[in-house]
């Protein structure tokens, strides 16, 4: 047997807290037709448009399917030589810093060249 549907409710005070507007500000949006409090789509659109920045950001992240872990994987690393793999796990062995027997191809951590550039013949 199916469960009976739940009913949810909210007040203008809830909208004030989410948007940062005053009670009269919310009432003005209702009287101007920007918000129909009995229509769920209208309420969602109103919150997406007039919500506080952190609420709007949360809505956008959920719309795009971004969670905290995905955002953490994409941020630049603060420690040299430590990288993350495609799953976000810490990978200590970066190909950039592997040791090599050839000093010309192995990059130095300082960024300095290991060999001097070739000097071409000058034509007088």
Buried (B, 14 or more C-beta within 10 A) or exposed (E): EEEEEEEEEEEBEEBBEBBEBEEEBBEEBBEEEBBBBEEEEBBEBBBEEBBBEEBBEEBEBEEEEEEEEEEEEEEEEEEEEEBBEEEEEEEEEEEEBEEEEEEEEEEEEEEEEEEEEEEEEEEE
